[in-house]
Amino acid sequence: MCCAAVSKVPERGMHAATLLLLVLFGFTWGCATSSSFTYDRGALIRGDRTQKQIALVFTGGEHGESTATILDVLRELKLPAAFFVTGAYLANDAYHPHLQRMLTDGHYVGPHSDAHLLYCSWEDREQTLVTRDEFVVDLKRNIRALRTHGAMPPGQPIYFIPPYEWYNADQTRWSREMGVILFNFTPGSGSNRDWIPETNTRFVSSRQIRQDILVFEESEAAGLNGFILLLHLGSQRRDKMHTELEPLLRTLVERGYRFERVDRIAGH
């Protein structure tokens, strides 16, 4: 399951060199805002709040049945996005044409971990559950597999969204030591609930998720400025969020937002 546990997990890129300098000069590891950018545990979770732009990101694992429709919508609207996938997604031959299409259409494609590891405890986020070696081996395996499909050519920055969208400062630091930029999605809109199946008491319909995102945008002083908006490439639920994607994106474009790849909204 490629998702965050919504009941326990709070919702959660910048020029690579700039991000590294901020880390080296010791900005706060907790949730903090530096200039117009917002960080949590050393990882960027929101871009420039003064810019009316959104980074749309999708994560995918064993469930990726919505990928083709998502790519169709993005092509129709001429909008860029970023896709972060696990080893399970890459192991599914049926998804390989989608990966090639992501790259051909100019989207960013990056890692979401190979085995979709749980890095830290749900109850105590600061309790790390994996060793540095386990983390590095898993992420390197994911990156190698992605590169066989033409993603992330050597010499280009690697952006990484953690499995379950759940991490602590250890993983942010380990990523940085590997030359990888860990980031996470922006909290507040509820977009990440789109994986929850109908059998779960926390289930929210896709139509309601779309409405909640738009209500949040209207109610916040900064709207969705600099937002890293996360959705999933598939799920166990029957009510698929991809059915609401086109009206959601059309509305946001009508409200004046422009969409940028996360590596570009992050400043690179």
Stockholm file with secondary structure:
# STOCKHOLM 1.0

chainA/1-268         MCCAAVSKVPERGMHAATLLLLVLFGFTWGCATSSSFTYDRGALIRGDRTQKQIALVFTGGEHGESTATILDVLRELKLPAAFFVTGAYLANDAYHPHLQRMLTDGHYVGPHSDAHLLYCSWEDREQTLVTRDEFVVDLKRNIRALRTHGAMPPGQPIYFIPPYEWYNADQTRWSREMGVILFNFTPGSGSNRDWIPETNTRFVSSRQIRQDILVFEESEAAGLNGFILLLHLGSQRRDKMHTELEPLLRTLVERGYRFERVDRIAGH
#=GR chainA/1-268 SS CCSCCTTTSCCCCCCHHHHHHHHHTTCCSSSEEETTEEEETTEEEECCTTSCEEEEEEEESSCCTTHHHHHHHHHHHTCCCEEEECHHHHHCGGGHHHHHHHHHTTCEEEECCSSCCCCBCSSCTTSBCSCHHHHHHHHHHHHHHHHTTTCSCTTSCEEECCGGGCCCHHHHHHHHHTTEEEBCCCSSSCGGGGGCCTTSTTCCCHHHHHHHHHHHHHHSTTTTTTEEEEEESCCSCSSCTHHHHHHHHHHHHHTTCEECCHHHHTTC
#=GC SS_cons         CCSCCTTTSCCCCCCHHHHHHHHHTTCCSSSEEETTEEEETTEEEECCTTSCEEEEEEEESSCCTTHHHHHHHHHHHTCCCEEEECHHHHHCGGGHHHHHHHHHTTCEEEECCSSCCCCBCSSCTTSBCSCHHHHHHHHHHHHHHHHTTTCSCTTSCEEECCGGGCCCHHHHHHHHHTTEEEBCCCSSSCGGGGGCCTTSTTCCCHHHHHHHHHHHHHHSTTTTTTEEEEEESCCSCSSCTHHHHHHHHHHHHHTTCEECCHHHHTTC
//
